[in-house]
């Protein structure tokens, strides 16, 4: 009789930083190898405006660093749950068995995504 697969959420920063993206992917793969179901909690930093959508399209056409990061992101298993700066949905703790912090910068109260509810 097998054990129930544990559901793990990775909480990390999302930035155009190679180290961040690689640690996210490596942590995800290690947890999967330990027979965990893993999702990275997706954080939204900007609102969707016509300007931001046009900027994103231009980045994709020009193959900028941002576009290349989005291409690599297909390797990251993001949760359908989207966290905002100060928006944590009700019931989040019931969705996962464990939360793993993937970056020390998550604890940095001066980092842009921290918001009013940041742990400091």
HELIX and SHEET records of a PDB file:
HELIX    1   1 UNK A   18  UNK A   33  1                                  16    
HELIX    2   2 UNK A   50  UNK A   62  1                                  13    
HELIX    3   3 UNK A   65  UNK A   72  1                                   8    
HELIX    4   4 UNK A   73  UNK A   75  5                                   3    
HELIX    5   5 UNK A   92  UNK A   95  1                                   4    
HELIX    6   6 UNK A  104  UNK A  107  5                                   4    
SHEET    1   A 4 UNK A  78  UNK A  83  0                                        
SHEET    2   A 4 UNK A  36  UNK A  43  1                                        
SHEET    3   A 4 UNK A   6  UNK A  11  1                                        
SHEET    4   A 4 UNK A  98  UNK A 101  1                                        
END                                                                             
